[in-house]
């Protein structure tokens, strides 16, 4: 006879508007090829995208939107090559 498991499943949690907006921003960055784009193109893209997200998520504060832009800019940076910091510190 099989034992019954005593695990309980909790109800799925709903993401906050901030988390939804963050995830949507990251998806747009990956889909639109922002990583590796020229800095001036990234700035233009972020200006347009943040305007769109501001309209889409009116419940977010200006501080949250600024934080999301900062996170997006960091996310859009190309990955660092291994050993790049070691070479800079050795010089």
N, C-alpha and C positions, 0 to 999 in steps of 0.2 A: 504494500500500500504506500502511495506517495505521501510525503509529508507536505502539509500546507505551509506556505510561506507566510510569515508574519509581517511582511513588508506592507506598508501603507503608501498609497500613491497620493501625493498632495496635488491639489488643484494647480493647473499651470498658472504661472504668474504672468500678468500682462506688463509689457514694457512701458516705461514712462515715455511721455512725448520727447523728452531729451534723448533717451536711449534710441527711440525710433528714428529721430532726426539724425543722430550720430551714425547709426547703421546705414541709413539712406545716403548720407554724405559719403561714407566709405565706399558704398556700392557704386555711386556715381563716379568717384575718383577712379576706381578700378575699370569701370566700363568705358569711360571717356578717354582713357590714356593720358591722364594728367601727370602720372609719374614719368619723369624724364623729359617733360616738355620744358621749353624755355621759360625762365622766370617771369618774363612779361606776359607770356601766354597763360601761365598759371594764375597770375594776379587777375587778369581779365576773366578767366574761367571762374575763379573763386568769387569775384565780385558779382557776377551774374548768378551763380549757384546759390550764394548766400541770400541774395535778394529773393530768389525763388523759395528757398527754405523759410525765410522770414514770413512770406505770404502763406506758405503751407502750414507752418506751425506758429500761429499767432500767440499761443500760450507761453512761448519761451521768452525769457527776459533778454534784454540786450547783452547782459553779462554772459548768459548761457550761449547766445549766438556767437559772441566774441570767442568764448572758450572753444566752441565747436570749430570755428574757423582755424584757431591755433592748432587744434588736434588734426584737422584736415591737412593743414600745411605740413605738419610733421609726417603725417601718413603718406603724403605725396612725394616725400623726399626719396631719391633712389637709395637702395640699400648700400651700406658702407662695405667696402671690400675688407676682408680679414687682413689684419696686419697694417692697415693704414695708420692707425694711432701709434703703433710701435715704431714705424719709420719716422713719424713726425717727432716723437719724443726722443729718439736716438740722435737727431740732428743737433 
